[in-house]
């Protein structure tokens, strides 16, 4: 069983994705207003993230208990849809959906503003369709969708611990689980879009006219957003959550009093449960909370609520990973073990040093190293962070931004993905005090031009990927052209017997149709000819029948793996870049007894 085993007709998958995502927003909004009795825009955005937290936590507990079954998990989207229909009938309105479309309603006074508003509308529409397209990026098709596929096969969180990237699962993978089971693996991307729309709604609420227009231009014109919103990796969901929490501190008198303290922590804890790096974000936001309110009795109450929320929702995740892998934050603490696994250490080193640009930091935040990397930058928005630090106001916020940037630069990846948060944190503060002087007008014009320059990329992506929304053939064509490992996996499935055990150098584990040797031990343990003996012992223990890898790669495994190919085929390297026409030859080798 692989990801394609759960596919339903493409058009049904698209409709089910939209219906499920919108229904989740409606249900979480109604439950939140019923429990907390608050109709403020900020509170209603927090209801959405709080609902995602509880939902993903329950699925996590089911996975740990080993009670995950496709029969009931696949029905969860239908339950949300049924509940939302009842709510809409009772209320006679689509309040949450109307709420998310509100930012587009603004007054514009000249042609340049009308052109900019049209660009925002086009961006909104293209992002909507792009996130509904079949998953194609390598990250999504690896563990973000691979963990849910494995959970459905195994009945819970019982994956092979040798799949080292699988160890980094969290709430994001749990949110992807029902979508995979129901045949709409793009549901995770659509949830990301909803999270981003909630963020824009909160940011646009206090402003109108030209200021709202330019704030939306800055946020929606970030090239990186196109990359993040179209995948099942819930980084944009976590970013939106921390932004909502940061923004709540600007209105702490209303939203950080009981019972809203829990909402604040629920949003932060949800982000932490998605990705380890959000611990730095949460620490920065808690620092801002401490700087803004020096009442120790109040802070004690807030901090204790935070610890309790963290213990309930993150505690089970840490305990489970600690018991299974000997490291609750695997692979981060591997180096402290008495006998660390060198391959795990290599993976950790790779993650820490990863870069998607040849430019040095911080230039890589501003400019792409090649046209194909345009969606890996935050662009002119990087200047907003710098200019904000020289503002005479918002002293506490500036200190927190410096704290986040320094810690992330020292401990995390120096890529645009990890510096998107400070930009979005300061964006509403920047426009709250904008006077549109000469240099500010130049910068804002730059933001608008950046959005206009992104439109051809958005429209091209829409044209390439939207074919996969409506027909099965269109979905197959899109995935063969742009989904990493899809065409290769179909070829493997057509040649090898169902019981075959393979060692495939294919990263997209959600698509591999056979029991597969952990890919990390192929790619990390043999670099430069290292640890070939360890690899040989593992392969024998796994009783691998076939090797599937590029023709040039087999020689790197050492002389013990010198074997003739059973079959070979040339493939085009599938990427989301339509200009890439790189080809390579993939071969199947029969393991020697």
N, C-alpha and C positions, 0 to 999 in steps of 0.2 A: 504494500500500500504506500502510495506517495501522495503529494498534494493534488495531482490531477485525478486521483481516485474519488475525490469528494466534489469534483466539479459538477455543477448543474448547468442547464442551458444558459448561454451567456446573457441573454436579455433578462431572464429570470434572476440571474445573479445580480445584475445591475439594479433591477427594481427592488430586490430584497435588501441590497446594501443600503439604498437610500431610505427605504421604509424603516429598516431596523435602526439606522443611525438617528433619524428624526424621531422615531418612537422613544429611543433611549433619552433624548433631550426632553421630550414631553413628559415622560414618566418621572425622571429625576427632578425636573422643575416642579411638578405637582407635589411630589413627596416632600421636597424641600420647603415649599411654601406652606404645606400642611403642618410640618414639624416646627419650623422656625418662625412662621408668621411674619415674614419680611418679604416685601415685593420690590426692594431696591435692585437695580441692575447688577450692582456688585455682588449682592447676596445670591442672586439667581445664577450668576456665573459660577459661584462657589458651590451651589447645589449640584451642578453638572459634574464637577470634579470630585465632589464628595460621593456622588452616586457611582462614578467610575471606580473609586477606591473600594467601596463596599462590594461592588459587583466582582471586580477582579480578585479581591481577597477571598470571597466565597469560592470562586473557581480554583484559587490556589489551594485552599483547604481540601477541596474535592480531589485535586490532583495528588496531594500528599496522602490522602486517605485511600487512594487507588480506586475511586468509584466513578471515574470519568468513563462515560459510554457515549458513543456517537448518537445513540438513539435519543437520549434526553438532551444532550448538549446542543444538537442540531435544532431542537424545538425552542430553545431560549429566544432566538430572534422572533419567532412567531408569537411567543408570550408577550414580548415587548410591544409588538404591533397590535395585538388584541387589547392590551391594557391602554395603549395610546388612543385607540379608536374609542374606547369607552370614555376616556377623559375628555377627548375632543367633543364627543356627543354631549356630554354633561355640561361642558363649559361653552360650547358653541363657538369656539375660536381656536386658532393655532398659535396661542400666545408665544411659546418659546421660539417658533420659526419666525413669527413677526419680529420678535426681539432681535434675532440674528440679522435680519435684513435692514434694520433701522439705520445702521451707519451709512447706507447708500442714499438716505433721504437728507439732502442738504441743499441750501440755497447758494447758487453761483451767479455771478454778476457779469462775467465777460466771456469772450470766446475761448481764451486760454484756459480758464477754469472749466468751461464746458467740455473742452477736449480732454482735460485731465480727468474729469468725472467719467467720461466715456471710457477712458483707459482703465479706470478702476472697475467699471462694470464689466468690461471685456476680461480683465484679469480675474474677477470673481467667477465669471462663467467658465473660463478655460480651466481654472484650478478645480472647479467642481467636476468637470468631466475627466480631467487628468487623474484625479484621485480615485475615480471609479474604474480606471483601466486595470487590466490584469497586472499583477505584481511582476516586476522585471529586474529590480536592482538586486545585486548579490547579497547585500546585508539582509534584506527581507527574506530572500529565498534560502538563506542559510538558517540561522537559529531563530530568527523572529517568527518565521512560519514553520521551521523545522521542529521546534519544541512542541507546538500544538499538534503537528502531524504525528510525532512520536507518542504524545500523550493519548491520542485517539487509538493508536495501535496497541500500546502497552496497558491502557486503562488508567494511567496516572503518570506521575513524575518518576519514571523508572528508567530513564534513558541511560545509555552507556556513559559512564563518567569520563571515558576517554575522549568523548566529544567535548573538548575543553570550552569552546564558545557556548555550548549549551548550558554550562554552569552559570552563565551570567543572566539566566532567565529572571524575569520579574513580573510585575503587574502588566506590562505591555504585552507579553506573550499570552497571558491569561485573557486579555481583552481580544486577542486574535483568535483564540480557541473556538468560540461559537461560530465566528465567521467561516473558519476553515471547515468545521463540521457541517455547516449549512450550505456550503458550496459558494460562499462569497468571501474569498480570502482578502479582497480589497476593503473589507469593513474597517480594518485597522486604519487604513489611510483616510477613510471618510470620517472616522472619529477624530483623527488629527485635524481635518479641515474644520469640523464643528468646534473643536477646542480653540483653534485660531480665530474663528468667527466670534466666539464668546469674548476672546481677548479684545478684538477690535470693537466690539459693542461696548465693553466697559470703558475703553480708552476714549471712544467718541462721545460718550454720554455727556461729559461736562462742557464740551465745546461744540461749535457749529460753524457754518459758513466756511470761509477760507482756511481757518485754523484746523477744522475737522478734515477738510480736503487734504491739506498738506500732511497731517498726521497719518492719515490712511495711505497717502502716497509713500511716505517713508517706510511704513510697516509692510505694505504689500509689494513694494518695489525691491525688496531685498532679494537678490538672486537666489540665495540659499534656501529661501522658503519654497521655491519650486521643487528643489531636490527633496526636502524633508517631507513636504505634505503628500508626496506621491508614493511614499513607502510605508511598510508595516512596522518600521522602527519608530517607536513612539517618542522620539526625541522632541519633536515639536509639541506634542501633547504635554510633556513635562515642562518645556520652556513656557508654554502658555500658563501652566499651573503656577510656576514660581512668579511669573509676571503678575498674575491675579493676586497672589499673596503679598508681593511687594507693593502693589497699588493699594491694597487694603490698609496698609500702614499709613497711607496718606489720609485715610478717613477712619482712623482708629477709634475715634470717640463713638462711632455708631456700630462698627463691626468687630471690635475686639473687646466687647463686654459679653458676659455670659448671656445666652449659650453660644454666641458666635465665635468665641475663642476656639471651640472645637472645629468649626468650619475652617478657620485659618490653619490649624494644624493638620486637618484632614487633607487640605490642598497640598501642603508641604510634604506630608508623609507619602501621599500618592506619588509625587514627583520622585522622591527618594526611592520608592519601590520600583520605579521604572528603570532607573540607571544610577549606578554608584556615584557618578560625577555630580548629581544633584545634591549630594551631601554638602558640597562646597557652597552651592546656591542657598541651601537652607541655613547654613551657618552664617552666611552674609546677611540674610534677611532677619535672622534672630538677633544678630549684632545691631542691625538698624532698630529693631524693636527695643532693645536695651538702651540704645542711645537716645531714642525718642521719649522714653518714659522711665524716669529714675525712681519711681515708687516701688520699693523693694517688696512690699506686701503684694502689690498687683503683679509684679514680675514673677514672684514665687508661684502665684496661682497659675499664671500663664505657662511657665516652664514646667510645672508639675503636670498640667493638662497635656503639654507636648510630650513629655516622657510617657505618660499613660497611653496616648494615642499611638506613639511609636512602638511601644511594647506590644500592644494588641495587634497592630496591623503588620509591622515589620518583624516583630519577634519570631513568629513561626517560620518566616522565610530564612532568617539567620540561623535559627536552631536546625532547621532541615539541612541547610547547606553545610553547617558545621559538622553534623553527624555523617553526612554522605561523603563530603570531600575533605573533611578535616580543616576546612577554611570557610568561615561564614561569608567571606568576601572574595572567594576564589575568582581569579588567581592572585589577588593583591597581597595576600599574606603568605604565599608559598615560600618566599625566601626566608621566613622565620622558622620553618620546620627544620628538624634535626637532619632529615634526609630528603631535601626537596627534589621534586621531579624536574630535571633540566629542561624538558620540553615545555612544561608549564611556565617556567621562568622565561623561556624564549618568547612564549605567547605574551606574557606580561610586558616584556621589554618591547615587543613589537607594538602593542597597544599604546604604550607610553610615548614611543618615538614616531608613531604614525603621522604622515603628512600627505595631503592630497595636492601639494603645490611644490614647485621647485623654488619658489620665492621664499626668502627668509621671513620670519615673524618680525614685525607685524604687517609687512608689506603684503603678505599672503591673504590678509583680511580684506585688503582694498582692491587688489588686482588679480585677475586669473592668470596662471602661468601659460595657458593655451586656450583657444576658443572653446575646446571641449570641456574645460573646467569652469565655465562661466557661472554655473550654479553651485560652486563651492565657496563663494565669497559673500561677504555682507556689503561690499561696495562702499559707496559714499557714506553710508551710515556709520562707518568706523570713525569718521571725522566728528560725528555728533558726540561720541563718547569723549573724545579729546576736548572739544569745545565746552562740553558740560563741566569738565573738571576745572575750567578757568572761570566759571560763573561765580559771582560773589555770593550767591544764595545757595541753599540746599547743602550746607556744610556736612551734615551727617550722611546724607545720601552719597556725597562725593567720597567720603571716607570709606563707605561700604563698597562702592564701585572699585576703588583702589585695592581694597582688601581682596575682592573677588578676582580681579585681573592678575594681581601678583601671585596669589595662591594657585590659580589655574595655570598660569605660565610656568610656575615651578613644578607643579605636581601632575598636571593633566596634559592633554594634547593641545598643541598650539595651532589649532585649526579653527576656521570660522565657526564651525558648529558649536564650539565651546565658548565663543565670545558673542553669540547672538543675544544671550540674556542681558548683559549690561546695556546693550543698545536698546532693547525693548523696555528695560526698566526705566531708562532715562528719557525715552522718546516723549511720553506725555508731560514730563517735567520741563523738557526743553521747549515744547510748544506752549506750556502754561505761561511762560514769561517772555515769549517771543515778541519783539517790537517791529520786526520786518525792516530793520535798518539795511543799509546798502549791502553789507557782507552776508547778512542773513537771507536777503532776497536772492543773492547769487547761489547760496547753498541750497535753498529750497528749489530754485530753478534746476539745480543739478539733480535733486531727488526726482523731480518730474521727468527730466530727460532720461534718467536711469530707468524709470518705470516704462517710458515709451520705448526705450531700447530693448527692454525685456519682452515687449509684446510680440515681436516676431518669433522669439524662442518659445513663448507660451503657445502661440497659434500653431507653430510647427509641431510642438509636442502634442497639442490637441489633435492635429491632423494625423499624426503617426499612431497615437495610442487609442484614439476614440473608436477605431475600427474594431477593437476587441470588446466593445461594450454590448454589441447587439447580436452578433452571430457567432456560432461556434468556430466557423472557419476563420472569421476575423480574429477571434481570440487566439487561435492556433498560429495564425500568421504573425501576429504581434509578438507572441512569446517566442516563436522560432527566430524572429529577427532581433529581438531586444532583451529577452529573458536569459540571464546567464545560466548556462547548463541545461536549458530546456530541450533543444534539439539533440544534444548529446545523450540525455537521459532517455529520450524516446528511442534512439538507436540502440542503446544498451538493452532496453526492455524488449526490443524485437529480436535480439540475438541470443541472450543468455537465459538459461532455464530459471524458473521462479525460485528454486531453492539455492541458487548460486550465492556464494559469499564473495564480495568483491572489495578490492582496495582501489578506490577511484580518486584521482586528483581533481575532483569536481567540488567546488565550494558549496554549491546550491543543494544542501542536503535534503531539503524538503521535496526535491524533485527526483532524487536518486531512487530507482524502483527496486533495489535489492538491498539485502543486509550489507552494510557498508563499514569498512574499517575506518576508525577515526581519522579524518583527513589531516588534522594537526600533526599527527605522528608521521605522516608522509611528507608534509611540506616543511615542518620545522626541524625534524630530527636528522635530516640528511643534507642540510645546507653545508656546503663545503666538505661533504663526505663524513660528517660527524655522526657518531652513534649508529652506524650501520648494523653493528652487532645487536644493539638493543632493538632496532627496528625488525631485524630478522626473527628474533625471539618472539616479539609481539605478533608478527604475522603468522608464525607457526601456532601460537596460542589461539589466535582467532580462526585458524584453519581456512585461510583465504584461498579461494579457488581460482580467481582471475584478478589480474591487474588491469586497470583502465586508466591510461594516462597518455599525454602527448609523446610522440615518438622520440623526441630529444630528451625526455625526462627519465626514461627507464635506466639510462646509463649512469645517472647520478646516484642510483641506489647501490652501486657497487657491482663487482664481478659476479657475486652470488646470484644476481637477478638478471643475468644475461640470458634472455630467452627469446625465441622468435615470436612475432605477433600472429595471432589467430585471425584477426581482421583489422583493417584500418579504414578510416574515412576522413575526408577533409571537411572542416567546418569553418564558418566565419565566426570570429570572436564576437559573441553577442554582447553589446553594450547599449546604453541608452543614447549614445552618440551616433546619429545616422550617417555621419561622415566616415566612421570607422569601418574599414573593409579588410581588416587584418584576418588572415586565414592561418590555420594550423591543422596538423594531422593528429587525430586521436586514434590510439591503437588499443586493442584488447589482447592481453597476453595470458596464456594458461600457466598457472603456477606449477612449478616443478615439484614432484613428490620428494 
